[in-house]
Amino acid sequence: MGNIVVFDLDGTLVDSMGDIHVAVNRMLDIERCELISLERLTSFVGNGLPTLIKLVMQEYCLPETEYQRLHDMVLGFYETMPVEQSKCYPGVLAALDELRAQGVRLGLCTNKPHGAAVHLLEALELADHFEVILGGDSLAERKPHAMPLLHCIDALGSGAVLYVGDSEVDAATAVNAKVDFALFTEGYRKSPAKDIPHKVLFADFAELPEIVRCNFEGD
């Protein structure tokens, strides 16, 4: 038994849009489409790669029958290309190290496909910090359904829980799972932070270990 913190990945621990942008634009170039801007693509993020690809296809009026081929093309590019533009947000590694030193058990629950998530985590030397890594294709449901987060928590054992994420989808996941939520304000959210349900919010990962300690002491 021990306290548990589960993290989202994209927009929470890692700014990964640069590499996702490259993979999507490689597909668009092959399909002879105009390349998409990073800003526009970022507005499609939050519900996993399948939704992102569908929104890109709608943007370019690509036929729905081509979905699986285009999805697999982008995923193939993303999982095999070097991680060059993705980077941890400042203070992430130190915060994870400190939480582990406090005896906190760490998990990761993302809508990114599991293979792509592990590829990214290993490239940024984050993978070994987590006892459980759950991807958007690991279960029958993905966030904001409660199932992935609850499954991750169950795998980590019993204890007080805090979920850390950056978006409306993450907040809804925490609400659905009835888990306390810490909102990282510097990620990919689309709404003002005050409009996203949260127990606590933060902009600097240097603050997180103390936030976690205070949250669990209050439980």
C-alpha positions in Angstrom: 0.0 0.0 0.0 1.2 3.5 -0.8 0.2 6.8 -2.3 -0.3 6.8 -6.1 0.2 9.4 -8.7 -0.9 8.7 -12.3 0.2 11.0 -15.1 -1.1 11.8 -18.6 1.7 12.0 -21.2 1.3 14.4 -24.1 1.0 18.0 -22.9 1.6 16.9 -19.3 5.1 15.4 -19.0 6.2 15.9 -22.6 5.6 18.5 -25.3 5.4 16.0 -28.2 3.6 18.0 -30.9 6.7 18.6 -32.9 7.2 15.0 -33.8 3.5 14.3 -34.2 3.4 17.2 -36.6 6.3 15.7 -38.7 4.6 12.3 -38.9 1.2 13.8 -40.0 2.8 16.1 -42.6 4.7 13.1 -44.0 1.4 11.4 -44.6 -0.2 14.6 -46.1 2.8 15.0 -48.4 2.4 11.5 -49.7 -1.3 12.1 -50.2 -0.5 15.3 -52.1 -2.2 17.6 -49.6 -1.2 20.9 -48.3 0.8 20.6 -45.1 -1.0 21.4 -41.8 0.3 24.0 -39.4 1.5 23.0 -35.9 -1.0 25.3 -34.3 -3.9 23.8 -36.3 -2.8 20.2 -35.5 -2.4 21.0 -31.8 -6.1 22.0 -31.7 -7.0 18.4 -32.7 -5.1 16.9 -29.7 -6.7 15.3 -26.7 -8.7 12.2 -27.6 -5.9 10.0 -29.0 -4.5 9.3 -32.5 -7.7 7.9 -34.0 -9.6 11.1 -33.4 -6.7 13.2 -34.5 -6.4 11.4 -37.8 -10.2 11.6 -38.4 -10.1 15.4 -37.7 -7.2 15.8 -40.2 -9.1 13.8 -42.7 -12.1 16.0 -42.3 -9.9 19.1 -42.6 -8.7 17.9 -46.0 -12.0 16.2 -47.2 -10.2 12.8 -47.4 -12.6 9.8 -47.8 -13.5 8.0 -44.7 -12.7 4.7 -46.4 -9.1 5.6 -46.2 -9.0 6.0 -42.5 -7.3 2.8 -41.5 -4.6 3.2 -44.1 -3.8 6.8 -43.2 -3.9 6.0 -39.5 -1.5 3.1 -39.9 0.8 5.3 -42.1 1.0 8.1 -39.5 1.5 5.6 -36.6 4.2 3.8 -38.5 6.1 7.0 -39.2 5.7 8.1 -35.6 6.8 4.9 -34.0 9.9 4.4 -36.1 11.2 8.0 -36.6 13.8 9.3 -34.2 12.4 11.4 -31.3 13.9 14.8 -32.2 11.5 17.5 -31.4 9.7 16.1 -28.4 11.0 17.2 -25.0 10.1 17.0 -21.3 8.6 20.0 -19.7 11.1 21.7 -17.4 11.5 20.0 -14.0 9.7 16.8 -15.0 12.6 14.4 -14.4 13.5 16.0 -11.0 9.8 15.9 -9.9 9.5 12.2 -10.8 12.7 11.4 -9.0 11.6 13.2 -5.9 8.1 11.6 -5.9 9.7 8.1 -6.1 12.1 9.0 -3.3 9.0 9.9 -1.2 7.7 6.3 -1.9 5.0 7.4 -4.3 4.0 4.8 -6.8 3.9 6.2 -10.3 1.7 5.2 -13.3 1.0 6.6 -16.7 -2.4 6.7 -18.5 -2.4 8.1 -22.0 -4.6 8.0 -25.1 -1.4 7.7 -27.2 -1.0 4.1 -28.5 1.0 2.0 -26.1 3.9 1.3 -28.5 4.2 4.9 -29.4 4.1 5.9 -25.7 6.8 3.5 -24.7 8.9 4.6 -27.7 8.7 8.2 -26.5 9.2 7.5 -22.9 12.3 5.4 -23.6 13.8 8.0 -25.9 13.4 10.6 -23.1 14.6 8.3 -20.4 11.3 8.4 -18.6 10.0 4.8 -18.9 11.8 3.4 -15.8 10.0 5.9 -13.6 6.6 4.2 -14.1 5.4 0.9 -12.7 2.4 0.8 -15.1 2.1 2.3 -18.6 -1.3 2.2 -20.1 -1.9 3.3 -23.7 -5.1 4.3 -25.6 -5.2 0.9 -27.3 -4.5 -1.1 -24.1 -8.2 -1.6 -23.2 -11.6 -1.5 -24.8 -12.2 2.1 -23.7 -10.0 5.2 -23.7 -10.1 8.4 -21.8 -12.3 10.2 -20.8 -13.9 6.9 -19.9 -12.9 6.0 -16.3 -11.8 2.4 -17.3 -8.1 3.2 -18.2 -7.4 5.3 -15.2 -9.1 2.9 -12.8 -7.2 0.0 -14.4 -3.9 1.8 -13.9 -4.7 2.6 -10.3 -5.8 -1.1 -9.6 -2.5 -2.3 -11.1 -0.6 0.0 -8.7 -2.4 -1.2 -5.6 -4.4 0.6 -2.9 -3.8 4.0 -1.5 -4.6 7.7 -2.0 -4.6 8.7 -5.6 -3.9 11.9 -7.6 -4.2 12.1 -11.4 -2.1 14.7 -13.2 -3.0 16.0 -16.6 -3.3 19.0 -18.8 -6.6 18.9 -20.7 -10.3 18.9 -20.6 -10.2 15.2 -21.4 -8.0 14.5 -18.4 -10.3 16.4 -16.1 -13.3 14.5 -17.3 -11.4 11.3 -16.8 -10.7 12.2 -13.2 -14.3 13.2 -12.6 -15.6 9.9 -14.2 -13.1 7.9 -12.0 -13.9 10.0 -8.9 -10.2 10.8 -8.5 -8.6 14.0 -7.4 -7.1 15.9 -10.4 -4.1 18.2 -10.6 -4.1 20.4 -13.7 -0.8 21.3 -15.4 -1.6 24.6 -17.0 1.1 24.8 -19.7 0.0 21.9 -21.9 -2.7 21.5 -24.6 -5.9 22.6 -22.9 -8.3 24.6 -25.0 -10.3 26.3 -22.2 -9.3 28.7 -19.5 -7.8 26.8 -16.5 -10.5 28.1 -14.2 -13.2 26.4 -16.3 -11.6 23.0 -16.1 -12.5 21.0 -12.9 -9.5 20.5 -10.7 -8.5 20.1 -7.1 -5.2 22.0 -7.7 -3.4 23.5 -10.6 0.3 24.3 -11.2 2.5 25.7 -14.0 5.9 24.5 -12.8 6.9 20.9 -12.1 9.1 22.1 -9.3 5.9 22.7 -7.3 4.5 19.2 -7.9 6.2 17.1 -5.1 4.9 19.6 -2.5 1.5 19.6 -4.0 1.4 15.8 -3.9 2.6 15.7 -0.3 0.0 18.3 0.8 -2.8 16.5 -1.1 -2.0 13.2 0.5 -1.6 14.7 4.0 -5.0 16.2 3.6 -6.7 12.9 2.8 
